[in-house]
């Protein structure tokens, strides 16, 4: 795996932009030793509180953790959570020029209660309507102005169905990037699934493919996935399809080149955020012009590594390099 190790070291020369829905992941962590006398629910004796940057911001965190430069573009609320999110991103060396605070939104907050290393409850505080056209234009203009002054090696569109990636914004960003020769990678959700026309790389998971193509018969088998990918490429016009298959691995398809790359065997603690890590590796791999098989293999490895930790965590570069060399 000398080529992969060399490619990982080359990540530090890349500059990736991430556009999409950002959020705060808030954790309340403690021990459970009894059931409440008030209701049949566990009582968590809290020992820590913590905030992490989530959604598209977690993709940006992973890109920076892999040694690259990352610039983040989104609409956040003009509120305490928006300020906290911006501060977290800045502390991790993410460029936050593209984080635009709006009085029309609230910053998405996902709060999780963790007891004995297991997630017991999650509650969300958010706005999921599309951003207003005025905010949409501010975001598009901010991205275009930034890209004119800074060389971008790839752009990730990270969709969590929270309203930042509107149809118009999607179309304008992809059209602009195609004209500039900047590859675009899409991590989609159901709402705008077929709006990412002419993107470079499209990365749904198996469930998203089944739901969007209205075909529950699609299975993680090569011939089946090849058919689904061809139909997808006909509808969207993407050059590369990558379908994540959870414990089965990753499927990739480009022209006549397709394969299922098996997952690495791991002790899974929490799958939260694994998709963010995978798309981060895909973006840097594509920007580095790595072989598609190697990109999928490395994405598999990185996704598995973050699943060994509870909660949403970023990839550990040294651990990834070590594991890549072993395998």
Phi and psi in degrees as GROMACS dihedral restraints (atoms count N, CA, C in turn):
[ dihedral_restraints ]
;  ai    aj    ak    al  type     phi  dphi    fc
    3     4     5     6     1   -62.4    20    10
    4     5     6     7     1   -37.8    20    10
    6     7     8     9     1   -63.0    20    10
    7     8     9    10     1   -40.3    20    10
    9    10    11    12     1   -68.4    20    10
   10    11    12    13     1   -42.7    20    10
   12    13    14    15     1   -60.8    20    10
   13    14    15    16     1   -40.9    20    10
   15    16    17    18     1   -66.2    20    10
   16    17    18    19     1   -39.0    20    10
   18    19    20    21     1   -65.1    20    10
   19    20    21    22     1   -40.3    20    10
   21    22    23    24     1   -60.2    20    10
   22    23    24    25     1   -42.0    20    10
   24    25    26    27     1   -65.5    20    10
   25    26    27    28     1   -27.0    20    10
   27    28    29    30     1   -78.5    20    10
   28    29    30    31     1   -13.1    20    10
   30    31    32    33     1   -58.2    20    10
   31    32    33    34     1   -32.2    20    10
   33    34    35    36     1   -64.2    20    10
   34    35    36    37     1   -15.4    20    10
   36    37    38    39     1   -90.2    20    10
   37    38    39    40     1    -0.7    20    10
   39    40    41    42     1   -98.7    20    10
   40    41    42    43     1   155.3    20    10
   42    43    44    45     1  -130.4    20    10
   43    44    45    46     1   114.6    20    10
   45    46    47    48     1  -115.0    20    10
   46    47    48    49     1   138.3    20    10
   48    49    50    51     1  -103.9    20    10
   49    50    51    52     1   139.6    20    10
   51    52    53    54     1  -120.1    20    10
   52    53    54    55     1   127.3    20    10
   54    55    56    57     1  -122.8    20    10
   55    56    57    58     1   129.7    20    10
   57    58    59    60     1   160.4    20    10
   58    59    60    61     1  -162.7    20    10
   60    61    62    63     1   -80.8    20    10
   61    62    63    64     1   124.2    20    10
   63    64    65    66     1  -111.3    20    10
   64    65    66    67     1   161.6    20    10
   66    67    68    69     1  -162.0    20    10
   67    68    69    70     1   164.7    20    10
   69    70    71    72     1   -99.0    20    10
   70    71    72    73     1   127.9    20    10
   72    73    74    75     1   -99.0    20    10
   73    74    75    76     1   110.9    20    10
   75    76    77    78     1  -102.9    20    10
   76    77    78    79     1   132.6    20    10
   78    79    80    81     1  -118.3    20    10
   79    80    81    82     1   130.8    20    10
   81    82    83    84     1  -114.4    20    10
   82    83    84    85     1   113.1    20    10
   84    85    86    87     1  -121.0    20    10
   85    86    87    88     1   140.3    20    10
   87    88    89    90     1  -171.9    20    10
   88    89    90    91     1  -162.6    20    10
   90    91    92    93     1  -110.1    20    10
   91    92    93    94     1   147.2    20    10
   93    94    95    96     1  -114.2    20    10
   94    95    96    97     1   119.4    20    10
   96    97    98    99     1  -128.4    20    10
   97    98    99   100     1    -3.3    20    10
   99   100   101   102     1  -158.1    20    10
  100   101   102   103     1   165.6    20    10
  102   103   104   105     1  -100.9    20    10
  103   104   105   106     1   141.5    20    10
  105   106   107   108     1   -64.1    20    10
  106   107   108   109     1   139.5    20    10
  108   109   110   111     1   -75.8    20    10
  109   110   111   112     1   -12.6    20    10
  111   112   113   114     1   -85.1    20    10
  112   113   114   115     1   -28.4    20    10
  114   115   116   117     1  -163.2    20    10
  115   116   117   118     1   157.4    20    10
  117   118   119   120     1   -76.2    20    10
  118   119   120   121     1    64.0    20    10
  120   121   122   123     1  -130.8    20    10
  121   122   123   124     1   151.8    20    10
  123   124   125   126     1   -71.2    20    10
  124   125   126   127     1   146.2    20    10
  126   127   128   129     1   -98.3    20    10
  127   128   129   130     1   122.6    20    10
  129   130   131   132     1   -99.1    20    10
  130   131   132   133     1   118.0    20    10
  132   133   134   135     1   -83.9    20    10
  133   134   135   136     1   102.3    20    10
  135   136   137   138     1   -71.1    20    10
  136   137   138   139     1   133.1    20    10
  138   139   140   141     1  -120.9    20    10
  139   140   141   142     1    -8.7    20    10
  141   142   143   144     1  -161.0    20    10
  142   143   144   145     1   152.4    20    10
  144   145   146   147     1  -122.3    20    10
  145   146   147   148     1   146.7    20    10
  147   148   149   150     1  -155.5    20    10
  148   149   150   151     1   150.1    20    10
  150   151   152   153     1  -122.2    20    10
  151   152   153   154     1   136.8    20    10
  153   154   155   156     1  -132.5    20    10
  154   155   156   157     1   154.3    20    10
  156   157   158   159     1   -81.0    20    10
  157   158   159   160     1   128.3    20    10
  159   160   161   162     1  -122.8    20    10
  160   161   162   163     1  -180.0    20    10
  162   163   164   165     1    65.7    20    10
  163   164   165   166     1  -135.4    20    10
  165   166   167   168     1   -59.7    20    10
  166   167   168   169     1   -29.5    20    10
  168   169   170   171     1   -66.1    20    10
  169   170   171   172     1   -32.1    20    10
  171   172   173   174     1   -70.1    20    10
  172   173   174   175     1   -33.6    20    10
  174   175   176   177     1   -61.6    20    10
  175   176   177   178     1   -46.0    20    10
  177   178   179   180     1   -60.8    20    10
  178   179   180   181     1   -41.1    20    10
  180   181   182   183     1   -60.3    20    10
  181   182   183   184     1   -42.7    20    10
  183   184   185   186     1   -65.4    20    10
  184   185   186   187     1   -39.9    20    10
  186   187   188   189     1   -62.1    20    10
  187   188   189   190     1   -44.3    20    10
  189   190   191   192     1   -65.7    20    10
  190   191   192   193     1   -38.4    20    10
  192   193   194   195     1   -63.4    20    10
  193   194   195   196     1   -26.6    20    10
  195   196   197   198     1   -83.9    20    10
  196   197   198   199     1     3.9    20    10
  198   199   200   201     1    98.0    20    10
  199   200   201   202     1    -4.9    20    10
  201   202   203   204     1   -90.2    20    10
  202   203   204   205     1   171.3    20    10
  204   205   206   207     1   -92.9    20    10
  205   206   207   208     1   139.6    20    10
  207   208   209   210     1  -136.8    20    10
  208   209   210   211     1   137.8    20    10
  210   211   212   213     1  -118.8    20    10
  211   212   213   214     1   133.1    20    10
  213   214   215   216     1  -111.9    20    10
  214   215   216   217     1   134.2    20    10
  216   217   218   219     1  -126.9    20    10
  217   218   219   220     1   122.5    20    10
  219   220   221   222     1  -166.6    20    10
  220   221   222   223     1   169.8    20    10
  222   223   224   225     1  -105.5    20    10
  223   224   225   226     1   124.9    20    10
  225   226   227   228     1  -118.9    20    10
  226   227   228   229     1   170.4    20    10
  228   229   230   231     1   -79.4    20    10
  229   230   231   232     1   153.1    20    10
  231   232   233   234     1   -85.4    20    10
  232   233   234   235     1    69.1    20    10
  234   235   236   237     1  -144.9    20    10
  235   236   237   238     1   178.4    20    10
  237   238   239   240     1   -63.7    20    10
  238   239   240   241     1   -36.2    20    10
  240   241   242   243     1   -70.6    20    10
  241   242   243   244     1   -34.1    20    10
  243   244   245   246     1   -64.9    20    10
  244   245   246   247     1   -41.3    20    10
  246   247   248   249     1   -66.0    20    10
  247   248   249   250     1   -39.9    20    10
  249   250   251   252     1   -65.5    20    10
  250   251   252   253     1   -42.7    20    10
  252   253   254   255     1   -61.7    20    10
  253   254   255   256     1   -45.0    20    10
  255   256   257   258     1   -60.8    20    10
  256   257   258   259     1   -42.0    20    10
  258   259   260   261     1   -64.1    20    10
  259   260   261   262     1   -41.7    20    10
  261   262   263   264     1   -61.2    20    10
  262   263   264   265     1   -46.1    20    10
  264   265   266   267     1   -62.3    20    10
  265   266   267   268     1   -44.8    20    10
  267   268   269   270     1   -61.7    20    10
  268   269   270   271     1   -38.4    20    10
  270   271   272   273     1   -66.6    20    10
  271   272   273   274     1   -21.0    20    10
  273   274   275   276     1  -101.9    20    10
  274   275   276   277     1    15.1    20    10
  276   277   278   279     1    72.1    20    10
  277   278   279   280     1    19.5    20    10
  279   280   281   282     1   -81.3    20    10
  280   281   282   283     1   135.4    20    10
  282   283   284   285     1   -74.9    20    10
  283   284   285   286     1   121.7    20    10
  285   286   287   288     1  -109.2    20    10
  286   287   288   289     1    17.1    20    10
  288   289   290   291     1   -56.6    20    10
  289   290   291   292     1   -29.9    20    10
  291   292   293   294     1   -91.6    20    10
  292   293   294   295     1     7.0    20    10
  294   295   296   297     1   -88.3    20    10
  295   296   297   298     1   108.4    20    10
  297   298   299   300     1  -105.7    20    10
  298   299   300   301     1   119.5    20    10
  300   301   302   303     1   -81.3    20    10
  301   302   303   304     1   132.0    20    10
  303   304   305   306     1  -126.8    20    10
  304   305   306   307     1   137.7    20    10
  306   307   308   309     1   -77.3    20    10
  307   308   309   310     1    -5.4    20    10
  309   310   311   312     1   -89.5    20    10
  310   311   312   313     1    -4.4    20    10
  312   313   314   315     1  -130.1    20    10
  313   314   315   316     1   164.8    20    10
  315   316   317   318     1  -115.3    20    10
  316   317   318   319     1   149.7    20    10
  318   319   320   321     1   -74.2    20    10
  319   320   321   322     1   129.4    20    10
  321   322   323   324     1   -62.9    20    10
  322   323   324   325     1   131.5    20    10
  324   325   326   327     1  -123.7    20    10
  325   326   327   328     1   124.9    20    10
  327   328   329   330     1  -113.7    20    10
  328   329   330   331     1   114.3    20    10
  330   331   332   333     1  -105.8    20    10
  331   332   333   334     1   128.3    20    10
  333   334   335   336     1  -118.3    20    10
  334   335   336   337     1   137.2    20    10
  336   337   338   339     1  -104.0    20    10
  337   338   339   340     1   120.1    20    10
  339   340   341   342     1  -112.8    20    10
  340   341   342   343     1   122.2    20    10
  342   343   344   345     1  -123.6    20    10
  343   344   345   346     1   125.3    20    10
  345   346   347   348     1    53.7    20    10
  346   347   348   349     1    39.9    20    10
  348   349   350   351     1    70.2    20    10
  349   350   351   352     1    13.6    20    10
  351   352   353   354     1  -119.3    20    10
  352   353   354   355     1   139.3    20    10
  354   355   356   357     1   -76.0    20    10
  355   356   357   358     1   122.0    20    10
  357   358   359   360     1   -98.8    20    10
  358   359   360   361     1   -29.5    20    10
  360   361   362   363     1  -161.9    20    10
  361   362   363   364     1   146.1    20    10
  363   364   365   366     1  -134.7    20    10
  364   365   366   367     1   136.9    20    10
  366   367   368   369     1  -129.8    20    10
  367   368   369   370     1   140.9    20    10
  369   370   371   372     1  -113.3    20    10
  370   371   372   373     1   140.3    20    10
  372   373   374   375     1  -128.3    20    10
  373   374   375   376     1   109.3    20    10
  375   376   377   378     1  -162.9    20    10
  376   377   378   379     1   167.4    20    10
  378   379   380   381     1  -114.9    20    10
  379   380   381   382     1   129.6    20    10
  381   382   383   384     1  -116.0    20    10
  382   383   384   385     1     1.1    20    10
  384   385   386   387     1   -67.0    20    10
  385   386   387   388     1   156.1    20    10
  387   388   389   390     1   -59.0    20    10
  388   389   390   391     1   144.4    20    10
  390   391   392   393     1   -61.1    20    10
  391   392   393   394     1   153.1    20    10
  393   394   395   396     1   -67.6    20    10
  394   395   396   397     1   154.5    20    10
  396   397   398   399     1   -58.9    20    10
  397   398   399   400     1   -34.2    20    10
  399   400   401   402     1   -64.1    20    10
  400   401   402   403     1   -43.1    20    10
  402   403   404   405     1   -68.7    20    10
  403   404   405   406     1   -37.2    20    10
  405   406   407   408     1   -58.5    20    10
  406   407   408   409     1   -47.6    20    10
  408   409   410   411     1   -66.8    20    10
  409   410   411   412     1   -35.8    20    10
  411   412   413   414     1   -60.3    20    10
  412   413   414   415     1   -42.7    20    10
  414   415   416   417     1   -68.6    20    10
  415   416   417   418     1   -45.1    20    10
  417   418   419   420     1   -60.5    20    10
  418   419   420   421     1   -45.5    20    10
  420   421   422   423     1   -63.8    20    10
  421   422   423   424     1   -41.7    20    10
  423   424   425   426     1   -61.1    20    10
  424   425   426   427     1   -42.9    20    10
  426   427   428   429     1   -66.0    20    10
  427   428   429   430     1   -47.4    20    10
  429   430   431   432     1   -63.2    20    10
  430   431   432   433     1   -43.1    20    10
  432   433   434   435     1   -63.1    20    10
  433   434   435   436     1   -40.3    20    10
  435   436   437   438     1   -66.0    20    10
  436   437   438   439     1   -43.4    20    10
  438   439   440   441     1   -69.1    20    10
  439   440   441   442     1   -24.1    20    10
  441   442   443   444     1   -72.2    20    10
  442   443   444   445     1   -25.7    20    10
  444   445   446   447     1   -99.2    20    10
  445   446   447   448     1   -15.3    20    10
  447   448   449   450     1  -133.8    20    10
  448   449   450   451     1   133.4    20    10
  450   451   452   453     1   -74.1    20    10
  451   452   453   454     1   121.3    20    10
  453   454   455   456     1  -105.3    20    10
  454   455   456   457     1   134.8    20    10
  456   457   458   459     1   -91.8    20    10
  457   458   459   460     1   -19.1    20    10
  459   460   461   462     1  -170.0    20    10
  460   461   462   463     1   159.0    20    10
  462   463   464   465     1  -128.1    20    10
  463   464   465   466     1   129.8    20    10
  465   466   467   468     1  -104.9    20    10
  466   467   468   469     1   128.2    20    10
  468   469   470   471     1  -103.6    20    10
  469   470   471   472     1   108.4    20    10
  471   472   473   474     1  -108.0    20    10
  472   473   474   475     1   107.7    20    10
  474   475   476   477     1  -104.8    20    10
  475   476   477   478     1   122.0    20    10
  477   478   479   480     1  -117.6    20    10
  478   479   480   481     1    17.0    20    10
  480   481   482   483     1    58.1    20    10
  481   482   483   484     1    37.0    20    10
  483   484   485   486     1  -104.0    20    10
  484   485   486   487     1    -0.6    20    10
  486   487   488   489     1   106.0    20    10
  487   488   489   490     1    -6.7    20    10
  489   490   491   492     1   -74.4    20    10
  490   491   492   493     1   -42.2    20    10
  492   493   494   495     1   -87.4    20    10
  493   494   495   496     1    83.5    20    10
  495   496   497   498     1   -77.7    20    10
  496   497   498   499     1   164.7    20    10
  498   499   500   501     1   -57.4    20    10
  499   500   501   502     1   -46.7    20    10
  501   502   503   504     1   -64.3    20    10
  502   503   504   505     1   -42.7    20    10
  504   505   506   507     1   -62.6    20    10
  505   506   507   508     1   -44.8    20    10
  507   508   509   510     1   -55.7    20    10
  508   509   510   511     1   -50.9    20    10
  510   511   512   513     1   -62.5    20    10
  511   512   513   514     1   -44.0    20    10
  513   514   515   516     1   -66.0    20    10
  514   515   516   517     1   -42.5    20    10
  516   517   518   519     1   -67.1    20    10
  517   518   519   520     1   -45.8    20    10
  519   520   521   522     1   -65.8    20    10
  520   521   522   523     1   -42.7    20    10
  522   523   524   525     1   -61.1    20    10
  523   524   525   526     1   -44.1    20    10
  525   526   527   528     1   -62.4    20    10
  526   527   528   529     1   -47.5    20    10
  528   529   530   531     1   -62.6    20    10
  529   530   531   532     1   -40.5    20    10
  531   532   533   534     1   -61.9    20    10
  532   533   534   535     1   -40.1    20    10
  534   535   536   537     1   -66.4    20    10
  535   536   537   538     1   -32.5    20    10
  537   538   539   540     1   -88.8    20    10
  538   539   540   541     1    -4.6    20    10
  540   541   542   543     1    74.0    20    10
  541   542   543   544     1    27.4    20    10
  543   544   545   546     1   -99.8    20    10
  544   545   546   547     1   119.5    20    10
  546   547   548   549     1   -64.5    20    10
  547   548   549   550     1   142.3    20    10
  549   550   551   552     1  -117.2    20    10
  550   551   552   553     1   135.5    20    10
  552   553   554   555     1  -117.8    20    10
  553   554   555   556     1   137.9    20    10
  555   556   557   558     1  -121.4    20    10
  556   557   558   559     1   127.6    20    10
  558   559   560   561     1  -109.8    20    10
  559   560   561   562     1    96.7    20    10
  561   562   563   564     1   -88.9    20    10
  562   563   564   565     1   168.0    20    10
  564   565   566   567     1  -129.1    20    10
  565   566   567   568     1   173.7    20    10
  567   568   569   570     1   -63.8    20    10
  568   569   570   571     1   -39.3    20    10
  570   571   572   573     1   -55.2    20    10
  571   572   573   574     1   -49.6    20    10
  573   574   575   576     1  -112.5    20    10
  574   575   576   577     1    31.5    20    10
  576   577   578   579     1   -52.9    20    10
  577   578   579   580     1   -43.0    20    10
  579   580   581   582     1   -97.5    20    10
  580   581   582   583     1    12.2    20    10
  582   583   584   585     1   -88.4    20    10
  583   584   585   586     1    -9.6    20    10
  585   586   587   588     1   -87.5    20    10
  586   587   588   589     1    49.9    20    10
  588   589   590   591     1   -66.5    20    10
  589   590   591   592     1   136.0    20    10
  591   592   593   594     1    69.6    20    10
  592   593   594   595     1    19.7    20    10
  594   595   596   597     1   -70.0    20    10
  595   596   597   598     1   165.8    20    10
  597   598   599   600     1   -79.3    20    10
  598   599   600   601     1   -54.7    20    10
  600   601   602   603     1  -127.9    20    10
  601   602   603   604     1   131.5    20    10
  603   604   605   606     1  -119.1    20    10
  604   605   606   607     1   123.8    20    10
  606   607   608   609     1  -125.3    20    10
  607   608   609   610     1    78.1    20    10
  609   610   611   612     1   -86.9    20    10
  610   611   612   613     1   170.4    20    10
  612   613   614   615     1   -98.5    20    10
  613   614   615   616     1   176.4    20    10
  615   616   617   618     1   -62.5    20    10
  616   617   618   619     1   -41.7    20    10
  618   619   620   621     1   -62.9    20    10
  619   620   621   622     1   -41.8    20    10
  621   622   623   624     1   -64.1    20    10
  622   623   624   625     1   -36.9    20    10
  624   625   626   627     1   -64.8    20    10
  625   626   627   628     1   -47.0    20    10
  627   628   629   630     1   -60.1    20    10
  628   629   630   631     1   -47.0    20    10
  630   631   632   633     1   -65.1    20    10
  631   632   633   634     1   -41.9    20    10
  633   634   635   636     1   -79.2    20    10
  634   635   636   637     1   -32.4    20    10
  636   637   638   639     1   -89.6    20    10
  637   638   639   640     1    -1.2    20    10
  639   640   641   642     1    53.0    20    10
  640   641   642   643     1    46.9    20    10
  642   643   644   645     1  -140.4    20    10
  643   644   645   646     1    93.5    20    10
  645   646   647   648     1   -74.4    20    10
  646   647   648   649     1    -6.2    20    10
  648   649   650   651     1   -80.9    20    10
  649   650   651   652     1    -9.1    20    10
  651   652   653   654     1   -64.7    20    10
  652   653   654   655     1   124.8    20    10
  654   655   656   657     1  -120.1    20    10
  655   656   657   658     1   159.3    20    10
  657   658   659   660     1   -75.0    20    10
  658   659   660   661     1    57.5    20    10
  660   661   662   663     1  -123.0    20    10
  661   662   663   664     1   144.9    20    10
  663   664   665   666     1   -54.9    20    10
  664   665   666   667     1   -53.3    20    10
  666   667   668   669     1   -62.4    20    10
  667   668   669   670     1   -40.7    20    10
  669   670   671   672     1   -60.9    20    10
  670   671   672   673     1   -46.1    20    10
  672   673   674   675     1   -70.9    20    10
  673   674   675   676     1   -34.2    20    10
  675   676   677   678     1   -61.2    20    10
  676   677   678   679     1   -43.3    20    10
  678   679   680   681     1   -63.8    20    10
  679   680   681   682     1   -44.5    20    10
  681   682   683   684     1   -63.6    20    10
  682   683   684   685     1   -41.4    20    10
  684   685   686   687     1   -66.6    20    10
  685   686   687   688     1   -39.3    20    10
  687   688   689   690     1   -64.5    20    10
  688   689   690   691     1   -40.0    20    10
  690   691   692   693     1   -65.8    20    10
  691   692   693   694     1   -40.9    20    10
  693   694   695   696     1   -61.5    20    10
  694   695   696   697     1   -47.0    20    10
  696   697   698   699     1   -66.1    20    10
  697   698   699   700     1   -30.8    20    10
  699   700   701   702     1   -66.8    20    10
  700   701   702   703     1   -38.6    20    10
  702   703   704   705     1   -77.6    20    10
  703   704   705   706     1   -37.2    20    10
  705   706   707   708     1  -103.5    20    10
  706   707   708   709     1   -34.6    20    10
  708   709   710   711     1    84.3    20    10
  709   710   711   712     1    18.3    20    10
  711   712   713   714     1   -73.2    20    10
  712   713   714   715     1   150.7    20    10
  714   715   716   717     1   -80.4    20    10
  715   716   717   718     1   -36.6    20    10
  717   718   719   720     1  -128.2    20    10
  718   719   720   721     1   134.0    20    10
  720   721   722   723     1  -111.6    20    10
  721   722   723   724     1   132.2    20    10
  723   724   725   726     1  -128.8    20    10
  724   725   726   727     1   121.2    20    10
  726   727   728   729     1  -114.6    20    10
  727   728   729   730     1   119.4    20    10
  729   730   731   732     1   -82.6    20    10
  730   731   732   733     1   138.4    20    10
  732   733   734   735     1  -121.4    20    10
  733   734   735   736     1    26.8    20    10
  735   736   737   738     1    54.4    20    10
  736   737   738   739     1  -126.0    20    10
  738   739   740   741     1   -69.1    20    10
  739   740   741   742     1   -10.2    20    10
  741   742   743   744     1   -85.0    20    10
  742   743   744   745     1   -15.3    20    10
  744   745   746   747     1   113.2    20    10
  745   746   747   748     1  -144.8    20    10
  747   748   749   750     1  -134.6    20    10
  748   749   750   751     1   134.9    20    10
  750   751   752   753     1  -103.5    20    10
  751   752   753   754     1   136.6    20    10
  753   754   755   756     1  -128.7    20    10
  754   755   756   757     1   152.4    20    10
  756   757   758   759     1  -150.1    20    10
  757   758   759   760     1   123.4    20    10
  759   760   761   762     1  -144.0    20    10
  760   761   762   763     1   115.7    20    10
  762   763   764   765     1    53.8    20    10
  763   764   765   766     1  -118.6    20    10
  765   766   767   768     1   -96.5    20    10
  766   767   768   769     1    10.7    20    10
  768   769   770   771     1  -106.4    20    10
  769   770   771   772     1   113.7    20    10
  771   772   773   774     1  -149.0    20    10
  772   773   774   775     1   151.3    20    10
  774   775   776   777     1  -168.5    20    10
  775   776   777   778     1   153.8    20    10
  777   778   779   780     1  -101.6    20    10
  778   779   780   781     1   119.3    20    10
  780   781   782   783     1   -95.7    20    10
  781   782   783   784     1   114.7    20    10
  783   784   785   786     1   -61.9    20    10
  784   785   786   787     1   150.0    20    10
  786   787   788   789     1   -73.2    20    10
  787   788   789   790     1   152.7    20    10
  789   790   791   792     1   -80.3    20    10
  790   791   792   793     1   140.8    20    10
  792   793   794   795     1   -72.8    20    10
  793   794   795   796     1   124.6    20    10
  795   796   797   798     1  -137.1    20    10
  796   797   798   799     1   159.4    20    10
  798   799   800   801     1   -88.7    20    10
  799   800   801   802     1   100.8    20    10
  801   802   803   804     1   -80.2    20    10
  802   803   804   805     1   125.0    20    10
  804   805   806   807     1  -104.5    20    10
  805   806   807   808     1   -38.8    20    10
  807   808   809   810     1  -163.4    20    10
  808   809   810   811     1   126.8    20    10
  810   811   812   813     1   -89.2    20    10
  811   812   813   814     1    -1.3    20    10
  813   814   815   816     1   -58.4    20    10
  814   815   816   817     1   128.7    20    10
  816   817   818   819     1    83.1    20    10
  817   818   819   820     1    -2.9    20    10
  819   820   821   822     1   -62.9    20    10
  820   821   822   823     1   -39.3    20    10
  822   823   824   825     1   -62.2    20    10
  823   824   825   826     1   -35.1    20    10
  825   826   827   828     1   -63.4    20    10
  826   827   828   829     1   -41.8    20    10
  828   829   830   831     1   -65.6    20    10
  829   830   831   832     1   -42.8    20    10
  831   832   833   834     1   -60.9    20    10
  832   833   834   835     1   -48.4    20    10
  834   835   836   837     1   -66.9    20    10
  835   836   837   838     1   -29.0    20    10
  837   838   839   840     1   -63.6    20    10
  838   839   840   841     1   -45.4    20    10
  840   841   842   843     1   -65.4    20    10
  841   842   843   844     1   -41.1    20    10
  843   844   845   846     1   -60.3    20    10
  844   845   846   847     1   -42.5    20    10
  846   847   848   849     1   -62.5    20    10
  847   848   849   850     1   -45.7    20    10
  849   850   851   852     1   -72.0    20    10
  850   851   852   853     1   -34.3    20    10
  852   853   854   855     1   -65.4    20    10
  853   854   855   856     1   -43.6    20    10
  855   856   857   858     1   -65.8    20    10
  856   857   858   859     1   -42.6    20    10
  858   859   860   861     1   -62.9    20    10
  859   860   861   862     1   -29.8    20    10
  861   862   863   864     1   -89.5    20    10
  862   863   864   865     1     1.9    20    10
  864   865   866   867     1    58.5    20    10
  865   866   867   868     1    38.1    20    10
  867   868   869   870     1   -70.2    20    10
  868   869   870   871     1   157.2    20    10
  870   871   872   873     1   -61.3    20    10
  871   872   873   874     1   140.1    20    10
  873   874   875   876     1   -61.7    20    10
  874   875   876   877     1   -37.1    20    10
  876   877   878   879     1   -61.4    20    10
  877   878   879   880     1   -43.9    20    10
  879   880   881   882     1   -65.8    20    10
  880   881   882   883     1   -37.0    20    10
  882   883   884   885     1   -61.9    20    10
  883   884   885   886     1   -47.3    20    10
  885   886   887   888     1   -63.8    20    10
  886   887   888   889     1   -41.6    20    10
  888   889   890   891     1   -61.0    20    10
  889   890   891   892     1   -45.7    20    10
  891   892   893   894     1   -70.4    20    10
  892   893   894   895     1   -36.8    20    10
  894   895   896   897     1   -61.9    20    10
  895   896   897   898     1   -41.5    20    10
  897   898   899   900     1   -57.1    20    10
  898   899   900   901     1   -48.8    20    10
  900   901   902   903     1   -62.7    20    10
  901   902   903   904     1   -47.3    20    10
  903   904   905   906     1   -64.7    20    10
  904   905   906   907     1   -42.6    20    10
  906   907   908   909     1   -61.5    20    10
  907   908   909   910     1   -40.0    20    10
  909   910   911   912     1   -66.5    20    10
  910   911   912   913     1   -36.9    20    10
  912   913   914   915     1   -65.1    20    10
  913   914   915   916     1   -41.6    20    10
  915   916   917   918     1   -73.1    20    10
  916   917   918   919     1   -21.1    20    10
  918   919   920   921     1   -72.9    20    10
  919   920   921   922     1   -12.8    20    10
  921   922   923   924     1   -78.3    20    10
  922   923   924   925     1   -10.4    20    10
  924   925   926   927     1  -110.1    20    10
  925   926   927   928     1   142.9    20    10
  927   928   929   930     1   -71.5    20    10
  928   929   930   931     1   144.7    20    10
  930   931   932   933     1    79.9    20    10
  931   932   933   934     1  -177.2    20    10
  933   934   935   936     1   -86.4    20    10
  934   935   936   937     1   115.3    20    10
  936   937   938   939     1  -127.5    20    10
  937   938   939   940     1   158.2    20    10
  939   940   941   942     1   -92.6    20    10
  940   941   942   943     1   161.1    20    10
  942   943   944   945     1   -69.0    20    10
  943   944   945   946     1   143.4    20    10
  945   946   947   948     1   -94.0    20    10
  946   947   948   949     1   113.0    20    10
  948   949   950   951     1   -60.6    20    10
  949   950   951   952     1   -44.6    20    10
  951   952   953   954     1   -63.3    20    10
  952   953   954   955     1   -40.1    20    10
  954   955   956   957     1   -66.6    20    10
  955   956   957   958     1   -39.6    20    10
  957   958   959   960     1   -63.8    20    10
  958   959   960   961     1   -44.4    20    10
  960   961   962   963     1   -62.1    20    10
  961   962   963   964     1   -43.7    20    10
  963   964   965   966     1   -61.8    20    10
  964   965   966   967     1   -46.2    20    10
  966   967   968   969     1   -65.7    20    10
  967   968   969   970     1   -38.2    20    10
  969   970   971   972     1   -63.1    20    10
  970   971   972   973     1   -39.6    20    10
  972   973   974   975     1   -68.3    20    10
  973   974   975   976     1   -36.6    20    10
  975   976   977   978     1   -64.4    20    10
  976   977   978   979     1   -39.5    20    10
